[in-house]
Amino acid sequence: MSKTNPLASGAIIALCAILSACAVPQTGANLDHAASAIRAARVAGADTYAANEIQAADDNFRKAQTLARNNRANRAQKLLELATAQADLAAAISEAEHAEGALATLEID
């Protein structure tokens, strides 16, 4: 039977704690970033002009929240990146629709 070194065991536990603590703030920051992107898309009119994209962003955001609560930070990060990209796409589609509408108005006048 081998003996374990208590100092080595303590160092391993400390390293695990440091590594897991490092992942949490990044997930929190990405949650905030994705939520901001979704809000911005909604302000731009995504619910009207890009309903599928904003719904997908919302779905992935909610899944990421659940994963983050269940200590699955890596998977949560990936879904947050996807949700942010989907929200950015929804905002771009909405802004393009607004621009087309403005252009059509100018052409009529």
Secondary structure, 3 states (H helix, E strand, C coil): CCCCCHHHHHHHHHHHHHHHHHHHHHHHHHHHHHHHHHHHHHHCCHHHHCHHHHHHHHHHHHHHHHHHHCCCHHHHHHHHHHHHHHHHHHHHHHHHHHHHHHHHHHHHC
